[in-house]
Structures are given as structure tokens and as C-alpha cells.
């Protein structure tokens, strides 16, 4: 299925109130009785409207034993940017095709710095050393015996939506904002492992290192490590996928994606940040005055309408639900407001529950489209009181030099012919 | 990774209290410094303990675009029963390998009556007729424009665990109880669609029919249809998988799995049950007195310990977490208790939140195993006050003729050598 992308038919009249959800007055049986597909065979006794897939048994079991999506969904995949860099660094999640708040593991966005290592979990080790009383070398079996915890959290690349600092991207919401996904993670509290190792009094930062060929490293404040950080081995019920850090990744809920170190092999406890390449030359935010902000860990409050969104075409007038995702690195989403007129008037959207901290939250807003031009926006507010800024306000404060932490309100223009496009207003 | 199945090494001593989670006293760096894998090449300048996967970039992007599990997880798949029937009818979920409460779509159990139809969603229709004011023929696009709702719910085959009525099964928890899975479902409230059609005053039952070659049919009480029933098209964030009803299934939270009609094509509203084959000759419960219970819709309160479970071998003494799943068709799980001695003494387990109605709930219980024989049990209680029965109590009330609705307490025996087996106590 593709939502809202199939046709550009002449709009139908607004439906009467008693059937307000059926935009094109779904066919009555009298009018559309023959519409059920499946050519009748003169040789059988089935009535002509029995579809072909009811005429013989379908595919059998374990085909394959690890199941796959329908061939009719083959367009729902991760993808590289439309204008790929010389060295592509990320694939994006098809937000426009997803429901609810779970990103299937096969569609979870990817960002890696030296490809995906093929790690044998029986050979993988996590070293914990530095300012600890008892340095540890842990196997995966050791970690699987610790108390486990499962929690839903989003991960967003700090460079998500970066092109919007400059000009409105021409792609879909996947191209523009698709470095964002959500999952139910399972793992060990980092605090429990640090307690096993015994922190020395001067401990205040932790270096986390990945077992990829980039040996990706970041410095983590101890307070975060002791708060809600996980050593995650499970994602959406099963072991992590290779591109998500199999067999072990650091999970720092709400922090920049790159800090959730994948293929985690080493934690070194220190008394100061380690000033790695990824926090000096990279992942800093260049301000208008030429200085750079360092250690801007938390991903700001943000939301985006995914249905309808850019490059979709509304398939007729009438009722449709505006839907999207909201998230904040600061905690729970408190509310989401929707505007149909480019931000002049705001109305509160409904949130799907349970709303969880630092997790994707789905919002919904009912809309009857009568063919008028519209500028659709969503604005999220989190429980800490942070309000998603307009693009103008974000640029006024942070300028346009940075490529990270873009969290401005997204505007989708709906033209009178139903075409949806990305605009800066 | 396989949990608790790798070895049968001599048990280590109980760890000291300050390192109580590390059963075998995870190697100190001094003792195990060379254990990190990867043979050093004399030709490079890397230290000898750099693993092979850090020595060169790994696999690139979109490989494949819809991601797959690690090759090291190839044993985590659905499977047919160990002693398959002449005509196998179901595959089972590997509960012993899963975390949290999400079953990945590729591992969701299967039960179908005439194979998996390959349905083109653009040709699929849902007919709503019978005692309605306005019969409807709905396309998938029509349904996708209705207000959507996402909720987590389990589905359990009413025949799950059926062999346990007779004798303890020899397989794993997957073989014994694996006709159980959980997902986040997205779809349209059936109540909204029925409101569009307009129910006539005598409406009280609904026939639901699938578009498979079996034309699977069941009668649904109207009260359930108007309560929490969904016309589901989404599962764990993406469109349903073919074997789960693509593109549309009925979801009746907490009801027998077979009533959640897959490939849903028709809803006929009537004033009495339709007495289909699946509710007369099948899916009835034969009682000791020779009568049969009909329309036993709701799946009872139930739980099972998945870690450790049958055919696993505990890999040494010390701390480990007992973990499992609880669920009830009557509502939320209120509490789960764990016994280590075959039901003489019970202690309350911790529940992972948020606990949702008619959804899988993960429970955890800390355990230090010192090598003694143990009989592990879990007992769930739901918010309606239903208590999971012992096997003896279930058989005393329902006999051993039925093959459906087995929800008795499961007992796993842990032998002194660490081997876990299924026993009836």
C-alpha cells in the first residue's frame, strides 16, 4: 500500500455528516458489487466475485522461517539520500509508511562510520577500566545474567534534518527527517555494571568505544551513565541487528544518536572528557560568532507530520486524519498542537498512550479537506516546558552554520490539487 | 547468542556480595587480558588484542535495504512442532530467545487453515452487510482514511499448550507454549465502521470471513465489536505480514487466536450466531460429561517462565534473573508470583511497565542458584481477580478431553547439574 500517493483524481464532494469518514462515499454494494477482484473461471462453480486467492490454498509454513514483508510493500525500505554524498553515511527510515511508535528493526535508520562489523558474540568482550576499583572483562553471557530492563526510546541522529537550515529539501519526509527511529530496548543498567566495577571518587566521565573499524568514541557524563543509560542487547524483542550494534550497544536515552555507541567494547572511567575526534572536529555546533558549542548532548523537542507529507497527493476531498510523531530528549511529550494555516491558529492534537519518556509519541488530528490550500504544521511541547521553535526562531538563536540539532517546526504546503510539498514559511 | 545453553561447566562458587551479578566472577583484566579475540597480524601495527572486525571497514549500507538479523542468530526462528502432524497447522514463536514484550513480525506465530493467500491490497475489499442501514464495500484506501488507533495486544491460539492436558511435552518453551505472540497493532475501530454502516435494532452478532481458501469464518458478539475490536492493517509499525492477514485482519483483544480473522473480506451483521464449522465441529471444549462448551471466547489468565526453561542448561551457580511473560484476555495483569519449590512458597515478581490490558507483560525475579534442585513456577493474577490455576485444578474442572484453553501453571525442574526440564507436579 502507498498512502495518498496513488492518484490525483478529481475531488469528490464533501460527504454527508452521517458518513463523514468515507471521503469518496465508499461504494455501495449495489453500485460496486462486481468490484471484488478475481476473474471467474467457467470451469468452477464459484460465484464470479470470489477472488483468485480464495480458489486454492496459499503458501505453506516456514516460507521463510524468519518472516518477511509482503512483496506489495517492497517500496517500504530504508534509503540513502536522494543526492548521495561521495561517501554515503546513513540510510533513512520511511516515516511516511509507518504506524504507531515502533520502527521495525529492518527499517531502523543506519549511521555508521566504518561499515557494519560482523561480530561473533561469543568472542565479543566489554572491558570496564580506568577509575574503578575492579576492572572487568565481560562476556555477553555475563551481561545476559545481569538484571534486565526493557524500555521504549527514540534514537535521532544529531544531523537529522540538517539541510533544512539552508533550504527546503525536495524529498519525502523519509529524505528530510528519516534519521529517526524508535524501539523497545532491552539491556543491563549501566549503573549496575559500574557498581560491580566500583567507581573511584574522582570518576566523572566515561569514554565509550565501539568495536568497528572506526573505533567510534565519545565521552559520556557520569550522571547520565548512572541515570537511565543501558547496555542494550535487545531491540524490539530480539537481539540487536548488526547495523544497530550487535551484540551490544550503549543506549543514552534522548542523547545524540552518535553517542549511543554501537558494537560497544570498552568503557573507560575518567575524571574529564576525553576530547575524542567525534567531539572536537565533529559533532560540535558552529555558532554565528564563530565559536562552537561542545557537548550538546540532548536532542531537543521536535515533531513532524508524516501523513500527509511531502510528495504525497491527497486522494480526494473529505475526512482524513493528520498524523505524525513527536519526541524530546528532555522527557515526555506534554502536548502537540497542529496548525492548518501556517501557524496563525493552533489546535491541540490527540496523543496515543501510554506516553513514555524520551520515546516516540504518535499524535492525531482530524481534518476535513475541502480543496483549500493549506500549510500544515505541528508543534510539540515537552514535560520540561520546552517548545519546538519556528525555523526563524531557531536560526535567530543558532544561525545557519551548524548542521546539528535542527528541531524547527516543519511546514507542509497542500496545494488545491492535493499535492503536498516542503516549504519554509 | 543462545541463553543458558552453551555449556555445562563445573559450577563456580557463589560470588561475593559486592559482585553478586557476576556469576563466574567475570575475568579480571590481569587474568584475561588476552581473551579479546582476533589474531594479530605481524604485518600491521595494531596491538594483538584488536579483534578482526576492527581491522577493516565492515559491510556497507542497504545490504539489504530491509534489514535482517545477524547470521549468529539464525537459530532464532519460528518452527513446526517437534513431532509434526501429517498436515502441520502452525509454527511457534521462540519465546526462550526473546526480550521485552514485542514479538518481531518475522517471529510472530502462524496458524492458518489453507495457507497464506497472496493478496493485492489494491484489489482487496471489505464488505459490510446484513442488518445495516447502508451496506458498504470498502477499499484499503477507504480504511486508511478512518481515524486510526494503535494498541499493544497479545494473540494466543486457543490450542496453545494443548499437549499439556495429557503429559509433559519434551520440547522447549517454544514447542510447548509458542502459539503466543504480542505486537503493537494499528487499525480502525470496528465500532467506527459499524457506525458508518448503521446498525439495525436487532443486530447482535457479526460474521467475520477471511479471504483465504478456507474462507475462515467466526461469529463475533456485537458487544465485543463495539468495545475494543480493531480492523487492523498495521503490526509493529508496518503493514501486516502476509501470514498475519495482509492487508487486513480482525483484532479481538484477548479472544481466541482463530477469531482474529485474517485476510478479512466480509462482515455480516445478524441477530444470532452463525454456527460456522469453526464454532460447531471445531473450537468447542469437550467436557468430562460429554457436553461441549461453545463460544468460549476469552483466553484465560496465564504465565510462563521463559528463562530458564526446558532444555536449557544453567551455565554455573550464582545470580541469574528468572524472567517470563504473563497475559490475560480479561484485562491487565495485576501481579505475578514465582515459586522456587513447586508451589509451596510464592514470592511476588517485578512487572515491566507500562502494563497494558490484554497485552504481554514481562515479569522478573532475582535468583541465586547454589546448585540445589528446584521446581520453578509462575502464577499470574489479572485485574479481574482471575488466578492462573494449577494443572490439577484445571483438570478437575475441565477434564482432559478438551484441547483448548489450557492455562495451568507451568513447572520447570532444575536438576542439580543445571538441566531444565518440563514436569507435571
HADDOCK unambig.tbl for C-alpha pairs under 7 A between the chains (distance, minus, plus):
assign (segid A and resid 1 and name CA) (segid B and resid 121 and name CA) 6.46 0.50 0.50
assign (segid A and resid 18 and name CA) (segid B and resid 196 and name CA) 6.80 0.50 0.50
assign (segid A and resid 19 and name CA) (segid B and resid 196 and name CA) 5.31 0.50 0.50
assign (segid A and resid 21 and name CA) (segid B and resid 145 and name CA) 6.98 0.50 0.50
assign (segid A and resid 21 and name CA) (segid B and resid 146 and name CA) 5.59 0.50 0.50
assign (segid A and resid 22 and name CA) (segid B and resid 142 and name CA) 6.41 0.50 0.50
assign (segid A and resid 26 and name CA) (segid B and resid 136 and name CA) 6.57 0.50 0.50
assign (segid A and resid 26 and name CA) (segid B and resid 137 and name CA) 6.20 0.50 0.50
assign (segid A and resid 26 and name CA) (segid B and resid 138 and name CA) 5.64 0.50 0.50
assign (segid A and resid 26 and name CA) (segid B and resid 142 and name CA) 6.75 0.50 0.50
assign (segid A and resid 27 and name CA) (segid B and resid 136 and name CA) 6.35 0.50 0.50
assign (segid A and resid 27 and name CA) (segid B and resid 137 and name CA) 5.44 0.50 0.50
assign (segid A and resid 27 and name CA) (segid B and resid 138 and name CA) 6.91 0.50 0.50
assign (segid A and resid 28 and name CA) (segid B and resid 135 and name CA) 6.07 0.50 0.50
assign (segid A and resid 28 and name CA) (segid B and resid 136 and name CA) 5.15 0.50 0.50
assign (segid A and resid 28 and name CA) (segid B and resid 137 and name CA) 5.95 0.50 0.50
assign (segid A and resid 29 and name CA) (segid B and resid 135 and name CA) 6.14 0.50 0.50
assign (segid A and resid 29 and name CA) (segid B and resid 136 and name CA) 6.01 0.50 0.50
assign (segid A and resid 29 and name CA) (segid B and resid 137 and name CA) 5.92 0.50 0.50
assign (segid A and resid 36 and name CA) (segid B and resid 123 and name CA) 6.77 0.50 0.50
assign (segid A and resid 36 and name CA) (segid B and resid 124 and name CA) 6.94 0.50 0.50
assign (segid A and resid 36 and name CA) (segid B and resid 125 and name CA) 6.24 0.50 0.50
assign (segid A and resid 37 and name CA) (segid B and resid 123 and name CA) 5.75 0.50 0.50
assign (segid A and resid 53 and name CA) (segid B and resid 117 and name CA) 5.33 0.50 0.50
assign (segid A and resid 53 and name CA) (segid B and resid 118 and name CA) 6.37 0.50 0.50
assign (segid A and resid 53 and name CA) (segid B and resid 119 and name CA) 6.56 0.50 0.50
assign (segid A and resid 53 and name CA) (segid B and resid 212 and name CA) 6.35 0.50 0.50
assign (segid A and resid 53 and name CA) (segid B and resid 213 and name CA) 6.65 0.50 0.50
assign (segid A and resid 54 and name CA) (segid B and resid 211 and name CA) 5.80 0.50 0.50
assign (segid A and resid 54 and name CA) (segid B and resid 212 and name CA) 4.89 0.50 0.50
assign (segid A and resid 54 and name CA) (segid B and resid 213 and name CA) 3.89 0.50 0.50
assign (segid A and resid 55 and name CA) (segid B and resid 213 and name CA) 5.63 0.50 0.50
assign (segid A and resid 56 and name CA) (segid B and resid 213 and name CA) 5.53 0.50 0.50
assign (segid A and resid 57 and name CA) (segid B and resid 114 and name CA) 4.82 0.50 0.50
assign (segid A and resid 57 and name CA) (segid B and resid 115 and name CA) 5.25 0.50 0.50
assign (segid A and resid 57 and name CA) (segid B and resid 213 and name CA) 5.31 0.50 0.50
assign (segid A and resid 58 and name CA) (segid B and resid 114 and name CA) 6.21 0.50 0.50
assign (segid A and resid 58 and name CA) (segid B and resid 115 and name CA) 4.07 0.50 0.50
assign (segid A and resid 58 and name CA) (segid B and resid 116 and name CA) 4.32 0.50 0.50
assign (segid A and resid 58 and name CA) (segid B and resid 117 and name CA) 4.50 0.50 0.50
assign (segid A and resid 59 and name CA) (segid B and resid 115 and name CA) 4.94 0.50 0.50
assign (segid A and resid 59 and name CA) (segid B and resid 116 and name CA) 4.80 0.50 0.50
assign (segid A and resid 59 and name CA) (segid B and resid 117 and name CA) 6.66 0.50 0.50
assign (segid A and resid 60 and name CA) (segid B and resid 115 and name CA) 5.08 0.50 0.50
assign (segid A and resid 60 and name CA) (segid B and resid 116 and name CA) 6.52 0.50 0.50
assign (segid A and resid 65 and name CA) (segid B and resid 77 and name CA) 5.58 0.50 0.50
assign (segid A and resid 65 and name CA) (segid B and resid 78 and name CA) 5.41 0.50 0.50
assign (segid A and resid 65 and name CA) (segid B and resid 79 and name CA) 6.93 0.50 0.50
assign (segid A and resid 66 and name CA) (segid B and resid 77 and name CA) 5.39 0.50 0.50
assign (segid A and resid 66 and name CA) (segid B and resid 78 and name CA) 6.52 0.50 0.50
assign (segid A and resid 66 and name CA) (segid B and resid 106 and name CA) 4.83 0.50 0.50
assign (segid A and resid 66 and name CA) (segid B and resid 107 and name CA) 5.99 0.50 0.50
assign (segid A and resid 67 and name CA) (segid B and resid 105 and name CA) 6.91 0.50 0.50
assign (segid A and resid 67 and name CA) (segid B and resid 106 and name CA) 3.82 0.50 0.50
assign (segid A and resid 67 and name CA) (segid B and resid 107 and name CA) 6.53 0.50 0.50
assign (segid A and resid 68 and name CA) (segid B and resid 106 and name CA) 6.01 0.50 0.50
assign (segid A and resid 68 and name CA) (segid B and resid 241 and name CA) 6.94 0.50 0.50
assign (segid A and resid 69 and name CA) (segid B and resid 241 and name CA) 5.22 0.50 0.50
assign (segid A and resid 69 and name CA) (segid B and resid 242 and name CA) 6.93 0.50 0.50
assign (segid A and resid 70 and name CA) (segid B and resid 241 and name CA) 5.93 0.50 0.50
assign (segid A and resid 70 and name CA) (segid B and resid 242 and name CA) 5.61 0.50 0.50
assign (segid A and resid 72 and name CA) (segid B and resid 120 and name CA) 6.97 0.50 0.50
assign (segid A and resid 77 and name CA) (segid B and resid 65 and name CA) 5.60 0.50 0.50
assign (segid A and resid 77 and name CA) (segid B and resid 66 and name CA) 5.41 0.50 0.50
assign (segid A and resid 78 and name CA) (segid B and resid 65 and name CA) 5.41 0.50 0.50
assign (segid A and resid 78 and name CA) (segid B and resid 66 and name CA) 6.53 0.50 0.50
assign (segid A and resid 79 and name CA) (segid B and resid 65 and name CA) 6.91 0.50 0.50
assign (segid A and resid 98 and name CA) (segid B and resid 237 and name CA) 5.18 0.50 0.50
assign (segid A and resid 98 and name CA) (segid B and resid 238 and name CA) 5.18 0.50 0.50
assign (segid A and resid 99 and name CA) (segid B and resid 186 and name CA) 6.50 0.50 0.50
assign (segid A and resid 99 and name CA) (segid B and resid 234 and name CA) 6.41 0.50 0.50
assign (segid A and resid 99 and name CA) (segid B and resid 237 and name CA) 4.49 0.50 0.50
assign (segid A and resid 99 and name CA) (segid B and resid 238 and name CA) 6.05 0.50 0.50
assign (segid A and resid 100 and name CA) (segid B and resid 150 and name CA) 5.48 0.50 0.50
assign (segid A and resid 100 and name CA) (segid B and resid 186 and name CA) 6.45 0.50 0.50
assign (segid A and resid 100 and name CA) (segid B and resid 237 and name CA) 5.40 0.50 0.50
assign (segid A and resid 101 and name CA) (segid B and resid 237 and name CA) 6.40 0.50 0.50
assign (segid A and resid 102 and name CA) (segid B and resid 236 and name CA) 5.54 0.50 0.50
assign (segid A and resid 102 and name CA) (segid B and resid 237 and name CA) 4.89 0.50 0.50
assign (segid A and resid 103 and name CA) (segid B and resid 237 and name CA) 5.56 0.50 0.50
assign (segid A and resid 104 and name CA) (segid B and resid 236 and name CA) 6.37 0.50 0.50
assign (segid A and resid 104 and name CA) (segid B and resid 237 and name CA) 6.17 0.50 0.50
assign (segid A and resid 104 and name CA) (segid B and resid 238 and name CA) 6.96 0.50 0.50
assign (segid A and resid 105 and name CA) (segid B and resid 67 and name CA) 6.90 0.50 0.50
assign (segid A and resid 106 and name CA) (segid B and resid 66 and name CA) 4.83 0.50 0.50
assign (segid A and resid 106 and name CA) (segid B and resid 67 and name CA) 3.82 0.50 0.50
assign (segid A and resid 106 and name CA) (segid B and resid 68 and name CA) 6.01 0.50 0.50
assign (segid A and resid 107 and name CA) (segid B and resid 66 and name CA) 6.01 0.50 0.50
assign (segid A and resid 107 and name CA) (segid B and resid 67 and name CA) 6.54 0.50 0.50
assign (segid A and resid 114 and name CA) (segid B and resid 57 and name CA) 4.79 0.50 0.50
assign (segid A and resid 114 and name CA) (segid B and resid 58 and name CA) 6.19 0.50 0.50
assign (segid A and resid 115 and name CA) (segid B and resid 57 and name CA) 5.24 0.50 0.50
assign (segid A and resid 115 and name CA) (segid B and resid 58 and name CA) 4.07 0.50 0.50
assign (segid A and resid 115 and name CA) (segid B and resid 59 and name CA) 4.94 0.50 0.50
assign (segid A and resid 115 and name CA) (segid B and resid 60 and name CA) 5.06 0.50 0.50
assign (segid A and resid 116 and name CA) (segid B and resid 58 and name CA) 4.31 0.50 0.50
assign (segid A and resid 116 and name CA) (segid B and resid 59 and name CA) 4.80 0.50 0.50
assign (segid A and resid 116 and name CA) (segid B and resid 60 and name CA) 6.53 0.50 0.50
assign (segid A and resid 117 and name CA) (segid B and resid 53 and name CA) 5.32 0.50 0.50
assign (segid A and resid 117 and name CA) (segid B and resid 58 and name CA) 4.48 0.50 0.50
assign (segid A and resid 117 and name CA) (segid B and resid 59 and name CA) 6.66 0.50 0.50
assign (segid A and resid 118 and name CA) (segid B and resid 53 and name CA) 6.38 0.50 0.50
assign (segid A and resid 119 and name CA) (segid B and resid 53 and name CA) 6.57 0.50 0.50
assign (segid A and resid 120 and name CA) (segid B and resid 72 and name CA) 6.98 0.50 0.50
assign (segid A and resid 121 and name CA) (segid B and resid 1 and name CA) 6.51 0.50 0.50
assign (segid A and resid 123 and name CA) (segid B and resid 36 and name CA) 6.82 0.50 0.50
assign (segid A and resid 123 and name CA) (segid B and resid 37 and name CA) 5.79 0.50 0.50
assign (segid A and resid 124 and name CA) (segid B and resid 36 and name CA) 6.95 0.50 0.50
assign (segid A and resid 125 and name CA) (segid B and resid 36 and name CA) 6.23 0.50 0.50
assign (segid A and resid 135 and name CA) (segid B and resid 28 and name CA) 6.02 0.50 0.50
assign (segid A and resid 135 and name CA) (segid B and resid 29 and name CA) 6.08 0.50 0.50
assign (segid A and resid 136 and name CA) (segid B and resid 26 and name CA) 6.53 0.50 0.50
assign (segid A and resid 136 and name CA) (segid B and resid 27 and name CA) 6.31 0.50 0.50
assign (segid A and resid 136 and name CA) (segid B and resid 28 and name CA) 5.13 0.50 0.50
assign (segid A and resid 136 and name CA) (segid B and resid 29 and name CA) 5.99 0.50 0.50
assign (segid A and resid 137 and name CA) (segid B and resid 26 and name CA) 6.18 0.50 0.50
assign (segid A and resid 137 and name CA) (segid B and resid 27 and name CA) 5.44 0.50 0.50
assign (segid A and resid 137 and name CA) (segid B and resid 28 and name CA) 5.96 0.50 0.50
assign (segid A and resid 137 and name CA) (segid B and resid 29 and name CA) 5.94 0.50 0.50
assign (segid A and resid 138 and name CA) (segid B and resid 26 and name CA) 5.65 0.50 0.50
assign (segid A and resid 138 and name CA) (segid B and resid 27 and name CA) 6.93 0.50 0.50
assign (segid A and resid 142 and name CA) (segid B and resid 22 and name CA) 6.41 0.50 0.50
assign (segid A and resid 142 and name CA) (segid B and resid 26 and name CA) 6.79 0.50 0.50
assign (segid A and resid 145 and name CA) (segid B and resid 21 and name CA) 6.94 0.50 0.50
assign (segid A and resid 145 and name CA) (segid B and resid 320 and name CA) 4.99 0.50 0.50
assign (segid A and resid 145 and name CA) (segid B and resid 321 and name CA) 6.39 0.50 0.50
assign (segid A and resid 146 and name CA) (segid B and resid 21 and name CA) 5.53 0.50 0.50
assign (segid A and resid 146 and name CA) (segid B and resid 320 and name CA) 6.60 0.50 0.50
assign (segid A and resid 146 and name CA) (segid B and resid 321 and name CA) 6.94 0.50 0.50
assign (segid A and resid 147 and name CA) (segid B and resid 321 and name CA) 5.85 0.50 0.50
assign (segid A and resid 150 and name CA) (segid B and resid 100 and name CA) 5.47 0.50 0.50
assign (segid A and resid 186 and name CA) (segid B and resid 99 and name CA) 6.48 0.50 0.50
assign (segid A and resid 186 and name CA) (segid B and resid 100 and name CA) 6.46 0.50 0.50
assign (segid A and resid 196 and name CA) (segid B and resid 18 and name CA) 6.75 0.50 0.50
assign (segid A and resid 196 and name CA) (segid B and resid 19 and name CA) 5.26 0.50 0.50
assign (segid A and resid 211 and name CA) (segid B and resid 54 and name CA) 5.76 0.50 0.50
assign (segid A and resid 212 and name CA) (segid B and resid 53 and name CA) 6.30 0.50 0.50
assign (segid A and resid 212 and name CA) (segid B and resid 54 and name CA) 4.88 0.50 0.50
assign (segid A and resid 213 and name CA) (segid B and resid 53 and name CA) 6.62 0.50 0.50
assign (segid A and resid 213 and name CA) (segid B and resid 54 and name CA) 3.89 0.50 0.50
assign (segid A and resid 213 and name CA) (segid B and resid 55 and name CA) 5.63 0.50 0.50
assign (segid A and resid 213 and name CA) (segid B and resid 56 and name CA) 5.50 0.50 0.50
assign (segid A and resid 213 and name CA) (segid B and resid 57 and name CA) 5.28 0.50 0.50
assign (segid A and resid 234 and name CA) (segid B and resid 99 and name CA) 6.39 0.50 0.50
assign (segid A and resid 236 and name CA) (segid B and resid 102 and name CA) 5.53 0.50 0.50
assign (segid A and resid 236 and name CA) (segid B and resid 104 and name CA) 6.37 0.50 0.50
assign (segid A and resid 237 and name CA) (segid B and resid 98 and name CA) 5.19 0.50 0.50
assign (segid A and resid 237 and name CA) (segid B and resid 99 and name CA) 4.49 0.50 0.50
assign (segid A and resid 237 and name CA) (segid B and resid 100 and name CA) 5.41 0.50 0.50
assign (segid A and resid 237 and name CA) (segid B and resid 101 and name CA) 6.39 0.50 0.50
assign (segid A and resid 237 and name CA) (segid B and resid 102 and name CA) 4.88 0.50 0.50
assign (segid A and resid 237 and name CA) (segid B and resid 103 and name CA) 5.53 0.50 0.50
assign (segid A and resid 237 and name CA) (segid B and resid 104 and name CA) 6.15 0.50 0.50
assign (segid A and resid 238 and name CA) (segid B and resid 98 and name CA) 5.16 0.50 0.50
assign (segid A and resid 238 and name CA) (segid B and resid 99 and name CA) 6.02 0.50 0.50
assign (segid A and resid 238 and name CA) (segid B and resid 104 and name CA) 6.95 0.50 0.50
assign (segid A and resid 241 and name CA) (segid B and resid 68 and name CA) 6.95 0.50 0.50
assign (segid A and resid 241 and name CA) (segid B and resid 69 and name CA) 5.21 0.50 0.50
assign (segid A and resid 241 and name CA) (segid B and resid 70 and name CA) 5.93 0.50 0.50
assign (segid A and resid 242 and name CA) (segid B and resid 69 and name CA) 6.93 0.50 0.50
assign (segid A and resid 242 and name CA) (segid B and resid 70 and name CA) 5.62 0.50 0.50
assign (segid A and resid 320 and name CA) (segid B and resid 145 and name CA) 5.00 0.50 0.50
assign (segid A and resid 320 and name CA) (segid B and resid 146 and name CA) 6.59 0.50 0.50
assign (segid A and resid 321 and name CA) (segid B and resid 145 and name CA) 6.40 0.50 0.50
assign (segid A and resid 321 and name CA) (segid B and resid 146 and name CA) 6.93 0.50 0.50
assign (segid A and resid 321 and name CA) (segid B and resid 147 and name CA) 5.85 0.50 0.50
